[in-house]
């Protein structure tokens, strides 16, 4: 994938989440790119998105703000994730994703930051059941 501007990267990423498009999401990462998630732990991006989308019935994402470091090597995006788990349980949260960007413009590491307390019980119940 060609190098995207930070705004285009964020919009493409949110589109991939909205449409549960694991291939599109993974295409924004370097081949060895990783995701550090409070629910799923650290995983290769190519493994994380299929797992996330298997747990998802639907999602609506609303971007609040994008912040870009002076050197554009870090992009943070704050958004509302109105997530519905695969079993139909609503699990909405507000999140900040912090993307470390490589020289090729792709994400090398994505840190997902949010409070899992309100949704963890529902997520665990779905994945144990």
N, CA, C and O atoms as a MOPAC input file, in Angstrom:
PM7 MOZYME 1SCF
protein

 N      0.84800 1    -1.18300 1     0.00000 1
 C      0.00000 1     0.00000 1     0.00000 1
 C      0.88600 1     1.23700 1     0.00000 1
 O      1.90200 1     1.27200 1     0.69500 1
 N      0.51400 1     2.24400 1    -0.76700 1
 C      1.28600 1     3.48500 1    -0.80400 1
 C      1.14800 1     4.20000 1     0.54000 1
 O      0.20500 1     3.95800 1     1.29300 1
 N      2.09000 1     5.07000 1     0.82100 1
 C      2.07700 1     5.83300 1     2.05900 1
 C      0.86200 1     6.76100 1     2.08700 1
 O      0.58500 1     7.46200 1     1.11400 1
 N      0.14500 1     6.75900 1     3.20000 1
 C     -1.04300 1     7.58600 1     3.35400 1
 C     -0.73900 1     8.75800 1     4.27200 1
 O      0.14200 1     8.66700 1     5.12700 1
 N     -1.45700 1     9.84700 1     4.10300 1
 C     -1.36800 1    10.94000 1     5.06800 1
 C     -1.94400 1    10.42900 1     6.39100 1
 O     -2.71100 1     9.46700 1     6.38900 1
 N     -1.58900 1    11.05400 1     7.51900 1
 C     -2.17100 1    10.60700 1     8.79100 1
 C     -3.69800 1    10.58200 1     8.77100 1
 O     -4.30400 1     9.62900 1     9.26100 1
 N     -4.32800 1    11.61700 1     8.20900 1
 C     -5.79600 1    11.63500 1     8.15900 1
 C     -6.34800 1    10.50000 1     7.30600 1
 O     -7.33800 1     9.87100 1     7.67900 1
 N     -5.71900 1    10.23100 1     6.16400 1
 C     -6.16600 1     9.12900 1     5.30900 1
 C     -5.94500 1     7.78300 1     5.99000 1
 O     -6.76800 1     6.87700 1     5.86000 1
 N     -4.83900 1     7.65100 1     6.71300 1
 C     -4.56100 1     6.41700 1     7.45100 1
 C     -5.66200 1     6.15800 1     8.47100 1
 O     -6.18800 1     5.04800 1     8.55700 1
 N     -6.00700 1     7.17900 1     9.24100 1
 C     -7.04300 1     7.03300 1    10.26900 1
 C     -8.38700 1     6.71700 1     9.62500 1
 O     -9.08900 1     5.81800 1    10.08800 1
 N     -8.75800 1     7.42800 1     8.57900 1
 C    -10.04200 1     7.17400 1     7.92000 1
 C    -10.10400 1     5.76000 1     7.33600 1
 O    -11.13500 1     5.09200 1     7.42500 1
 N     -9.01000 1     5.31200 1     6.74600 1
 C     -8.97100 1     3.95200 1     6.18800 1
 C     -9.06100 1     2.92400 1     7.30200 1
 O     -9.76100 1     1.92000 1     7.17000 1
 N     -8.35800 1     3.16900 1     8.39600 1
 C     -8.39600 1     2.25800 1     9.54500 1
 C     -9.82200 1     2.15800 1    10.10400 1
 O    -10.32100 1     1.05800 1    10.34300 1
 N    -10.46600 1     3.29500 1    10.30900 1
 C    -11.82500 1     3.26900 1    10.84700 1
 C    -12.79500 1     2.60400 1     9.87500 1
 O    -13.72500 1     1.92000 1    10.30200 1
 N    -12.59000 1     2.79700 1     8.58300 1
 C    -13.41900 1     2.10900 1     7.58200 1
 C    -13.22600 1     0.59400 1     7.68500 1
 O    -14.19400 1    -0.16300 1     7.61900 1
 N    -11.97800 1     0.15500 1     7.84700 1
 C    -11.70600 1    -1.28400 1     7.99500 1
 C    -12.42600 1    -1.83900 1     9.21900 1
 O    -12.99700 1    -2.92700 1     9.16000 1
 N    -12.40200 1    -1.09700 1    10.33300 1
 C    -13.11900 1    -1.55200 1    11.52700 1
 C    -14.62300 1    -1.57900 1    11.28800 1
 O    -15.29600 1    -2.53700 1    11.66900 1
 N    -15.14800 1    -0.54200 1    10.66700 1
 C    -16.59500 1    -0.45500 1    10.42700 1
 C    -17.11800 1    -1.60200 1     9.57800 1
 O    -18.21100 1    -2.11600 1     9.81700 1
 N    -16.32600 1    -2.00300 1     8.57900 1
 C    -16.75000 1    -3.05400 1     7.65500 1
 C    -16.17000 1    -4.42300 1     7.98900 1
 O    -16.32200 1    -5.37200 1     7.22000 1
 N    -15.50200 1    -4.52200 1     9.14300 1
 C    -14.87700 1    -5.78800 1     9.55500 1
 C    -13.99800 1    -6.34900 1     8.43900 1
 O    -14.07000 1    -7.53300 1     8.10800 1
 N    -13.18100 1    -5.48900 1     7.87500 1
 C    -12.31100 1    -5.84900 1     6.75700 1
 C    -10.89200 1    -6.08800 1     7.27800 1
 O    -10.07800 1    -5.16700 1     7.33700 1
 N    -10.61300 1    -7.33100 1     7.65200 1
 C     -9.31300 1    -7.68200 1     8.23100 1
 C     -8.17700 1    -7.44900 1     7.25000 1
 O     -7.08900 1    -7.03000 1     7.64500 1
 N     -8.42000 1    -7.71700 1     5.98600 1
 C     -7.37300 1    -7.53000 1     4.97600 1
 C     -7.00100 1    -6.05400 1     4.83800 1
 O     -5.82100 1    -5.71300 1     4.75600 1
 N     -7.99900 1    -5.19100 1     4.81200 1
 C     -7.72900 1    -3.76000 1     4.71600 1
 C     -7.00300 1    -3.26900 1     5.96400 1
 O     -6.03200 1    -2.52000 1     5.86000 1
 N     -7.46300 1    -3.68300 1     7.13800 1
 C     -6.80200 1    -3.26800 1     8.38200 1
 C     -5.34100 1    -3.70500 1     8.37900 1
 O     -4.45800 1    -2.89900 1     8.67100 1
 N     -5.07700 1    -4.95700 1     8.05500 1
 C     -3.70500 1    -5.48000 1     8.06400 1
 C     -2.82800 1    -4.79300 1     7.02300 1
 O     -1.61600 1    -4.69000 1     7.20800 1
 N     -3.42900 1    -4.32100 1     5.93100 1
 C     -2.64400 1    -3.66900 1     4.87600 1
 C     -2.05500 1    -2.33500 1     5.33700 1
 O     -1.16000 1    -1.79800 1     4.68500 1
 N     -2.54200 1    -1.80500 1     6.43700 1
 C     -2.03300 1    -0.54600 1     6.97500 1
 C     -0.79700 1    -0.74800 1     7.85100 1
 O     -0.18500 1     0.21700 1     8.30900 1
 N     -0.43900 1    -2.01200 1     8.07700 1
 C      0.67700 1    -2.37100 1     8.94900 1
 C      1.85000 1    -2.90600 1     8.14100 1
 O      1.68500 1    -3.41300 1     7.03100 1
 N      3.04200 1    -2.78100 1     8.72600 1
 C      4.20300 1    -3.46700 1     8.16800 1
 C      3.96100 1    -4.97000 1     8.30600 1
 O      3.11100 1    -5.37400 1     9.10000 1
 N      4.68400 1    -5.81300 1     7.55500 1
 C      4.47000 1    -7.26000 1     7.65400 1
 C      4.62800 1    -7.80800 1     9.07600 1
 O      3.98300 1    -8.79200 1     9.43700 1
 N      5.48200 1    -7.17500 1     9.87800 1
 C      5.66900 1    -7.63200 1    11.25800 1
 C      4.97200 1    -6.71400 1    12.26000 1
 O      5.31000 1    -6.71800 1    13.44300 1
 N      3.99800 1    -5.92500 1    11.79300 1
 C      3.27800 1    -4.99700 1    12.65800 1
 C      2.48200 1    -5.71500 1    13.72800 1
 O      1.95700 1    -6.80600 1    13.50600 1
 N      2.39800 1    -5.08500 1    14.89900 1
 C      1.70200 1    -5.68600 1    16.03600 1
 C      0.66100 1    -4.73400 1    16.60500 1
 O      0.73900 1    -3.51600 1    16.44600 1
 N     -0.31900 1    -5.33800 1    17.27900 1
 C     -1.36800 1    -4.61200 1    17.97600 1
 C     -1.28300 1    -4.99600 1    19.44500 1
 O     -1.21000 1    -6.17800 1    19.78200 1
 N     -1.29400 1    -3.99400 1    20.31800 1
 C     -1.28200 1    -4.21100 1    21.76200 1
 C     -2.64500 1    -3.77900 1    22.28900 1
 O     -2.93000 1    -2.58800 1    22.41400 1
 N     -3.49100 1    -4.78000 1    22.59900 1
 C     -4.87700 1    -4.54400 1    22.98600 1
 C     -5.10600 1    -4.93300 1    24.44100 1
 O     -4.58700 1    -5.95600 1    24.88700 1
 N     -5.88000 1    -4.13400 1    25.19800 1
 C     -6.15400 1    -4.50500 1    26.58200 1
 C     -6.99900 1    -5.77500 1    26.72600 1
 O     -6.92400 1    -6.43600 1    27.76100 1
 N     -7.79200 1    -6.13100 1    25.72600 1
 C     -8.58700 1    -7.36400 1    25.79600 1
 C     -7.88400 1    -8.55900 1    25.16600 1
 O     -7.95500 1    -9.66300 1    25.70500 1
 N     -7.21800 1    -8.36800 1    24.05700 1
 C     -6.64900 1    -9.47300 1    23.28400 1
 C     -5.15400 1    -9.66100 1    23.49800 1
 O     -4.58100 1   -10.64000 1    23.02000 1
 N     -4.51900 1    -8.74300 1    24.20600 1
 C     -3.08000 1    -8.82400 1    24.42200 1
 C     -2.31500 1    -8.37300 1    23.18500 1
 O     -2.86800 1    -7.73400 1    22.29000 1
 N     -1.03400 1    -8.71800 1    23.15400 1
 C     -0.18500 1    -8.35500 1    22.01800 1
 C     -0.28300 1    -9.45900 1    20.97600 1
 O     -0.07400 1   -10.63500 1    21.27100 1
 N     -0.60700 1    -9.05400 1    19.74400 1
 C     -0.73600 1   -10.00700 1    18.63900 1
 C     -0.23000 1    -9.36700 1    17.35600 1
 O     -0.20500 1    -8.14400 1    17.21900 1
 N      0.16900 1   -10.21000 1    16.42900 1
 C      0.46400 1    -9.72200 1    15.08300 1
 C     -0.82500 1    -9.12100 1    14.52600 1
 O     -1.91000 1    -9.65600 1    14.75300 1
 N     -0.70900 1    -8.01800 1    13.80200 1
 C     -1.89400 1    -7.36900 1    13.22800 1
 C     -2.68700 1    -8.34500 1    12.36600 1
 O     -3.91800 1    -8.32700 1    12.37500 1
 N     -1.98900 1    -9.19400 1    11.62400 1
 C     -2.67300 1   -10.13600 1    10.72500 1
 C     -3.51500 1   -11.15900 1    11.50200 1
 O     -4.42400 1   -11.76500 1    10.93500 1
 N     -3.21700 1   -11.35600 1    12.80400 1
 C     -3.99300 1   -12.26500 1    13.64900 1
 C     -5.04900 1   -11.53400 1    14.47500 1
 O     -6.12300 1   -12.07200 1    14.74500 1
 N     -4.73400 1   -10.31700 1    14.87000 1
 C     -5.62700 1    -9.55400 1    15.74200 1
 C     -6.97600 1    -9.26100 1    15.08100 1
 O     -8.02300 1    -9.49700 1    15.68300 1
 N     -6.95500 1    -8.75500 1    13.86200 1
 C     -8.20700 1    -8.30700 1    13.24800 1
 C     -9.18500 1    -9.44100 1    12.96900 1
 O    -10.37800 1    -9.25400 1    13.21200 1
 N     -8.76400 1   -10.60000 1    12.47700 1
 C     -9.72400 1   -11.70000 1    12.35500 1
 C    -10.33600 1   -12.09500 1    13.70500 1
 O    -11.52100 1   -12.42100 1    13.77200 1
 N     -9.53800 1   -12.06900 1    14.78000 1
 C    -10.06700 1   -12.39600 1    16.11200 1
 C    -11.08600 1   -11.34800 1    16.56000 1
 O    -12.15600 1   -11.69100 1    17.06400 1
 N    -10.75100 1   -10.07500 1    16.37500 1
 C    -11.67600 1    -9.00300 1    16.74400 1
 C    -12.98200 1    -9.12100 1    15.96800 1
 O    -14.06300 1    -9.02500 1    16.55000 1
 N    -12.88800 1    -9.32800 1    14.66600 1
 C    -14.09200 1    -9.35800 1    13.84600 1
 C    -14.92600 1   -10.61300 1    14.09200 1
 O    -16.14000 1   -10.58800 1    13.88500 1
 N    -14.31100 1   -11.69500 1    14.52300 1
 C    -15.07500 1   -12.89300 1    14.89600 1
 C    -15.93200 1   -12.62300 1    16.13100 1
 O    -16.96700 1   -13.26100 1    16.32500 1
 N    -15.49900 1   -11.67900 1    16.96300 1
 C    -16.23000 1   -11.31900 1    18.18000 1
 C    -17.21500 1   -10.17700 1    17.95900 1
 O    -17.82200 1    -9.70100 1    18.91900 1
 N    -17.38800 1    -9.72800 1    16.72700 1
 C    -18.14800 1    -8.51700 1    16.43400 1
 C    -19.38000 1    -8.81000 1    15.58300 1
 O    -19.28700 1    -9.42800 1    14.52200 1
 N    -20.55600 1    -8.34800 1    16.07600 1
 C    -21.76700 1    -8.38700 1    15.25200 1
 C    -21.85300 1    -7.11700 1    14.41700 1
 O    -22.21200 1    -7.15700 1    13.24100 1
 N    -21.52100 1    -5.98700 1    15.04000 1
 C    -21.52300 1    -4.71100 1    14.32500 1
 C    -20.71600 1    -3.69100 1    15.11300 1
 O    -20.44400 1    -3.86300 1    16.30200 1
 N    -20.34200 1    -2.62600 1    14.41600 1
 C    -19.65900 1    -1.52800 1    15.09900 1
 C    -19.90500 1    -0.23400 1    14.33400 1
 O    -19.95900 1    -0.20900 1    13.10500 1
 N    -20.05100 1     0.82700 1    15.09800 1
 C    -20.17600 1     2.16900 1    14.54500 1
 C    -19.08100 1     2.99200 1    15.20500 1
 O    -18.96600 1     3.02400 1    16.43000 1
 N    -18.27900 1     3.65900 1    14.38200 1
 C    -17.14300 1     4.41400 1    14.90100 1
 C    -17.32900 1     5.89300 1    14.62200 1
 O    -17.70100 1     6.28900 1    13.51700 1
 N    -17.06700 1     6.70300 1    15.63200 1
 C    -17.19000 1     8.14800 1    15.49900 1
 C    -15.87700 1     8.78200 1    15.93100 1
 O    -15.52200 1     8.75800 1    17.10900 1
 N    -15.16800 1     9.34300 1    14.97900 1
 C    -13.88200 1     9.97300 1    15.26100 1
 C    -14.09900 1    11.27700 1    16.01800 1
 O    -14.92100 1    12.10600 1    15.63000 1
 N    -13.35000 1    11.44500 1    17.10400 1
 C    -13.38900 1    12.69100 1    17.86300 1
 C    -12.23600 1    13.61300 1    17.47200 1
 O    -12.43500 1    14.80800 1    17.25600 1
 N    -11.02200 1    13.04600 1    17.38100 1
 C     -9.84800 1    13.88800 1    17.12400 1
 C     -8.68300 1    13.01400 1    16.68700 1
 O     -8.53400 1    11.87800 1    17.13800 1
 N     -7.86000 1    13.56400 1    15.80100 1
 C     -6.60000 1    12.93800 1    15.39300 1
 C     -5.46700 1    13.86700 1    15.81100 1
 O     -5.52700 1    15.07500 1    15.58300 1
 N     -4.44300 1    13.30000 1    16.42000 1
 C     -3.26600 1    14.05400 1    16.84300 1
 C     -2.04600 1    13.43800 1    16.18200 1
 O     -1.88900 1    12.21700 1    16.17300 1
 N     -1.18500 1    14.28000 1    15.63000 1
 C     -0.01000 1    13.80800 1    14.89900 1
 C      1.22900 1    14.44800 1    15.51200 1
 O      1.26400 1    15.66000 1    15.72200 1
 N      2.24900 1    13.63400 1    15.80000 1
 C      3.49600 1    14.17700 1    16.33300 1
 C      4.16500 1    15.06500 1    15.28500 1
 O      3.87300 1    14.96300 1    14.09300 1
 N      5.06100 1    15.93200 1    15.74000 1
 C      5.72400 1    16.88100 1    14.83600 1
 C      6.43700 1    16.18000 1    13.69100 1
 O      6.47600 1    16.69500 1    12.57300 1
 N      7.00500 1    15.00300 1    13.96300 1
 C      7.72500 1    14.26900 1    12.91200 1
 C      6.83700 1    13.26600 1    12.18500 1
 O      7.31200 1    12.52800 1    11.32200 1
 N      5.55200 1    13.23400 1    12.52700 1
 C      4.55400 1    12.33200 1    11.93000 1
 C      4.86900 1    10.85800 1    12.15400 1
 O      4.32000 1    10.00000 1    11.46300 1
 N      5.74900 1    10.55200 1    13.11200 1
 C      6.08300 1     9.15800 1    13.40700 1
 C      5.09600 1     8.52600 1    14.38400 1
 O      5.12900 1     7.31500 1    14.60600 1
 N      4.22300 1     9.33800 1    14.96400 1
 C      3.19400 1     8.84600 1    15.87600 1
 C      1.88400 1     9.54100 1    15.53800 1
 O      1.82900 1    10.76100 1    15.38800 1
 N      0.83100 1     8.73800 1    15.42100 1
 C     -0.50400 1     9.26800 1    15.16000 1
 C     -1.42900 1     8.68000 1    16.21400 1
 O     -1.51000 1     7.46200 1    16.37300 1
 N     -2.12800 1     9.55700 1    16.93400 1
 C     -3.10500 1     9.10400 1    17.93000 1
 C     -4.48700 1     9.51400 1    17.44700 1
 O     -4.68800 1    10.62200 1    16.94900 1
 N     -5.43600 1     8.59500 1    17.60400 1
 C     -6.79500 1     8.93400 1    17.20400 1
 C     -7.75600 1     8.47800 1    18.27900 1
 O     -7.71800 1     7.34100 1    18.74900 1
 N     -8.62300 1     9.41200 1    18.65200 1
 C     -9.58000 1     9.26100 1    19.73900 1
 C    -10.94300 1     9.08800 1    19.09100 1
 O    -11.38000 1     9.92600 1    18.30200 1
 N    -11.61300 1     7.98900 1    19.43200 1
 C    -12.91000 1     7.75000 1    18.80100 1
 C    -13.83500 1     6.95700 1    19.70400 1
 O    -13.39800 1     6.27900 1    20.63300 1
 N    -15.12400 1     7.05600 1    19.40900 1
 C    -16.14600 1     6.25400 1    20.08000 1
 C    -16.34400 1     4.99500 1    19.25700 1
 O    -16.50700 1     5.04900 1    18.03800 1
 N    -16.32700 1     3.86000 1    19.94500 1
 C    -16.48700 1     2.55800 1    19.29700 1
 C    -17.77300 1     1.95100 1    19.84300 1
 O    -17.77300 1     1.35500 1    20.92000 1
 N    -18.86100 1     2.09900 1    19.11000 1
 C    -20.13500 1     1.49800 1    19.50800 1
 C    -20.13800 1     0.06700 1    19.00100 1
 O    -20.61800 1    -0.23400 1    17.90800 1
 N    -19.58600 1    -0.80400 1    19.83700 1
 C    -19.32900 1    -2.20100 1    19.50500 1
 C    -20.49500 1    -3.05500 1    19.96700 1
 O    -20.99100 1    -2.87800 1    21.07900 1
 N    -20.93600 1    -3.97100 1    19.13400 1
 C    -21.90800 1    -4.99200 1    19.51900 1
 C    -21.21000 1    -6.32800 1    19.33100 1
 O    -20.76200 1    -6.66700 1    18.23500 1
 N    -21.12600 1    -7.08300 1    20.42700 1
 C    -20.45300 1    -8.37800 1    20.37700 1
 C    -21.22700 1    -9.35500 1    19.50100 1
 O    -22.40600 1    -9.14400 1    19.21600 1
 N    -20.57300 1   -10.40000 1    19.08500 1
 C    -21.18400 1   -11.39300 1    18.19200 1
 C    -22.45200 1   -12.00100 1    18.78300 1
 O    -23.34500 1   -12.41900 1    18.04600 1
 N    -22.53100 1   -12.05100 1    20.12500 1
 C    -23.72500 1   -12.62100 1    20.75800 1
 C    -24.84100 1   -11.59300 1    20.93300 1
 O    -25.87100 1   -11.89500 1    21.53600 1
 N    -24.64300 1   -10.37000 1    20.40800 1
 C    -25.66700 1    -9.33400 1    20.45700 1
 C    -25.56000 1    -8.37000 1    21.62500 1
 O    -26.35300 1    -7.43300 1    21.71800 1
 N    -24.60500 1    -8.57600 1    22.51600 1
 C    -24.44000 1    -7.70700 1    23.67700 1
 C    -23.75800 1    -6.39800 1    23.28100 1
 O    -22.67200 1    -6.42500 1    22.70200 1
 N    -24.37400 1    -5.25700 1    23.58200 1
 C    -23.70600 1    -3.97700 1    23.32100 1
 C    -22.49400 1    -3.82000 1    24.24400 1
 O    -22.56000 1    -4.16300 1    25.42500 1
 N    -21.40000 1    -3.30800 1    23.70700 1
 C    -20.17400 1    -3.11200 1    24.48800 1
 C    -19.48000 1    -1.82600 1    24.02400 1
 O    -18.33400 1    -1.86600 1    23.57600 1
 N    -20.17400 1    -0.68600 1    24.13200 1
 C    -19.59200 1     0.56200 1    23.63000 1
 C    -18.48400 1     1.09000 1    24.54400 1
 O    -18.51400 1     0.88800 1    25.75800 1
 N    -17.51500 1     1.76600 1    23.94100 1
 C    -16.45600 1     2.40000 1    24.72200 1
 C    -15.82200 1     3.52100 1    23.91000 1
 O    -15.99800 1     3.60600 1    22.69400 1
 N    -15.08900 1     4.36800 1    24.60000 1
 C    -14.29800 1     5.42100 1    23.97200 1
 C    -12.84700 1     4.99500 1    24.06300 1
 O    -12.40800 1     4.48700 1    25.09500 1
 N    -12.10000 1     5.20000 1    22.98800 1
 C    -10.75500 1     4.63300 1    22.88200 1
 C     -9.80100 1     5.63400 1    22.24400 1
 O    -10.19900 1     6.48400 1    21.44800 1
 N     -8.53700 1     5.50900 1    22.61400 1
 C     -7.45800 1     6.20200 1    21.91900 1
 C     -6.52700 1     5.13100 1    21.37400 1
 O     -6.00600 1     4.31100 1    22.13000 1
 N     -6.32100 1     5.13900 1    20.07700 1
 C     -5.34000 1     4.25800 1    19.44400 1
 C     -4.11200 1     5.10000 1    19.13000 1
 O     -4.22100 1     6.18800 1    18.56500 1
 N     -2.95300 1     4.59500 1    19.49600 1
 C     -1.69600 1     5.29300 1    19.24300 1
 C     -0.88700 1     4.43700 1    18.27800 1
 O     -0.48000 1     3.32400 1    18.61000 1
 N     -0.66200 1     4.96600 1    17.08700 1
 C      0.03400 1     4.22500 1    16.03300 1
 C      1.45900 1     4.74100 1    15.88500 1
 O      1.68800 1     5.93900 1    15.71500 1
 N      2.41300 1     3.81500 1    15.95200 1
 C      3.80100 1     4.13200 1    15.63200 1
 C      3.96600 1     3.86900 1    14.14100 1
 O      3.67100 1     2.77500 1    13.66200 1
 N      4.43500 1     4.87000 1    13.41500 1
 C      4.50500 1     4.81500 1    11.95900 1
 C      5.95300 1     4.63000 1    11.51500 1
 O      6.84500 1     5.35500 1    11.95600 1
 N      6.17600 1     3.65200 1    10.63600 1
 C      7.51000 1     3.40500 1    10.09200 1
 C      7.83100 1     4.36300 1     8.95900 1
 O      6.98700 1     5.14500 1     8.52200 1
 N      9.06900 1     4.28600 1     8.49500 1
 C      9.51500 1     5.17200 1     7.40900 1
 C      8.71100 1     4.97800 1     6.12700 1
 O      8.62900 1     5.88300 1     5.29700 1
 N      8.11700 1     3.79100 1     5.96800 1
 C      7.32000 1     3.51500 1     4.77100 1
 C      5.87900 1     4.01100 1     4.89700 1
 O      5.07400 1     3.83100 1     3.98300 1
 N      5.55400 1     4.64100 1     6.04000 1
 C      4.21300 1     5.16900 1     6.24300 1
 C      3.22100 1     4.16300 1     6.78300 1
 O      2.04500 1     4.48600 1     6.95400 1
 N      3.67600 1     2.94100 1     7.05700 1
 C      2.80200 1     1.90100 1     7.59600 1
 C      2.95200 1     1.82300 1     9.11700 1
 O      3.95900 1     2.25800 1     9.67700 1
 N      1.94900 1     1.27000 1     9.76300 1
 C      1.95800 1     1.13000 1    11.22100 1
 C      2.88100 1    -0.02300 1    11.60300 1
 O      2.76000 1    -1.13100 1    11.07900 1
 N      3.79900 1     0.25100 1    12.52000 1
 C      4.66500 1    -0.81100 1    13.03900 1
 C      4.08300 1    -1.39500 1    14.31800 1
 O      4.21000 1    -2.59000 1    14.58500 1
 N      3.43400 1    -0.52100 1    15.11400 1
 C      2.84000 1    -0.97400 1    16.37300 1
 C      1.65600 1    -0.07100 1    16.69000 1
 O      1.73500 1     1.15200 1    16.57000 1
 N      0.55900 1    -0.69900 1    17.09500 1
 C     -0.64200 1     0.03800 1    17.47300 1
 C     -0.95500 1    -0.27300 1    18.92800 1
 O     -1.14800 1    -1.43000 1    19.29900 1
 N     -1.00300 1     0.76500 1    19.74200 1
 C     -1.36400 1     0.64300 1    21.15700 1
 C     -2.82300 1     1.07200 1    21.28500 1
 O     -3.17000 1     2.19800 1    20.92800 1
 N     -3.66900 1     0.19700 1    21.78600 1
 C     -5.08200 1     0.50400 1    21.97700 1
 C     -5.28200 1     0.79200 1    23.46200 1
 O     -4.95400 1    -0.03800 1    24.30900 1
 N     -5.82100 1     1.97300 1    23.77400 1
 C     -5.91700 1     2.41600 1    25.15900 1
 C     -7.37500 1     2.74300 1    25.49300 1
 O     -7.95900 1     3.67100 1    24.93300 1
 N     -7.95400 1     1.95900 1    26.42000 1
 C     -9.29200 1     2.26100 1    26.91500 1
 C     -9.53900 1     1.46700 1    28.18100 1
 O     -8.81700 1     0.51800 1    28.48700 1
 N    -10.57200 1     1.86700 1    28.91800 1
 C    -10.95300 1     1.19600 1    30.15700 1
 C    -11.82800 1    -0.00200 1    29.80300 1
 O    -12.94800 1     0.16400 1    29.32100 1
 N    -11.31900 1    -1.19900 1    30.04000 1
 C    -12.07600 1    -2.41000 1    29.70200 1
 C    -13.08600 1    -2.80200 1    30.77800 1
 O    -13.91700 1    -3.68100 1    30.54600 1
 N    -13.03000 1    -2.17200 1    31.93900 1
 C    -13.89200 1    -2.59500 1    33.04300 1
 C    -15.37100 1    -2.68400 1    32.66300 1
 O    -16.01000 1    -3.68700 1    32.98200 1
 N    -15.94100 1    -1.67700 1    31.99600 1
 C    -17.37200 1    -1.75300 1    31.68800 1
 C    -17.76100 1    -2.87700 1    30.71900 1
 O    -18.91700 1    -3.30000 1    30.71900 1
 N    -16.83600 1    -3.36600 1    29.90200 1
 C    -17.20500 1    -4.36800 1    28.89300 1
 C    -16.54700 1    -5.72700 1    29.09600 1
 O    -16.93400 1    -6.70100 1    28.45000 1
 N    -15.56200 1    -5.80800 1    29.97900 1
 C    -14.79200 1    -7.04900 1    30.11100 1
 C    -15.67800 1    -8.24800 1    30.45900 1
 O    -15.51200 1    -9.31800 1    29.87300 1
 N    -16.60100 1    -8.09400 1    31.38700 1
 C    -17.45000 1    -9.21400 1    31.80100 1
 C    -18.25400 1    -9.76600 1    30.62000 1
 O    -18.35300 1   -10.98200 1    30.45600 1
 N    -18.82500 1    -8.88500 1    29.80100 1
 C    -19.59500 1    -9.33400 1    28.63000 1
 C    -18.70000 1   -10.02700 1    27.61800 1
 O    -19.08400 1   -11.04200 1    27.03700 1
 N    -17.50200 1    -9.47800 1    27.40500 1
 C    -16.56000 1   -10.06200 1    26.44600 1
 C    -16.10700 1   -11.44700 1    26.91200 1
 O    -16.04800 1   -12.38500 1    26.11700 1
 N    -15.79000 1   -11.57000 1    28.20000 1
 C    -15.36100 1   -12.86500 1    28.74300 1
 C    -16.50100 1   -13.87600 1    28.63200 1
 O    -16.27900 1   -15.01900 1    28.23100 1
 N    -17.72400 1   -13.46300 1    28.98700 1
 C    -18.87300 1   -14.37800 1    28.90900 1
 C    -19.07400 1   -14.88200 1    27.48700 1
 O    -19.33900 1   -16.06700 1    27.28400 1
 N    -18.95300 1   -14.00800 1    26.51100 1
 C    -19.11000 1   -14.42300 1    25.11500 1
 C    -18.03100 1   -15.41700 1    24.71500 1
 O    -18.32200 1   -16.39800 1    24.03100 1
 N    -16.80500 1   -15.18400 1    25.12300 1
 C    -15.69000 1   -16.01800 1    24.68800 1
 C    -15.54400 1   -17.31200 1    25.47700 1
 O    -14.82400 1   -18.21700 1    25.05600 1
 N    -16.21900 1   -17.40500 1    26.61400 1
 C    -16.21100 1   -18.65900 1    27.37000 1
 C    -17.41500 1   -19.51500 1    27.02200 1
 O    -17.41800 1   -20.72200 1    27.26600 1
 N    -18.44100 1   -18.88900 1    26.45000 1
 C    -19.69100 1   -19.58700 1    26.18000 1
 C    -19.75100 1   -20.15900 1    24.86600 1
 O    -20.75300 1   -20.77700 1    24.50700 1

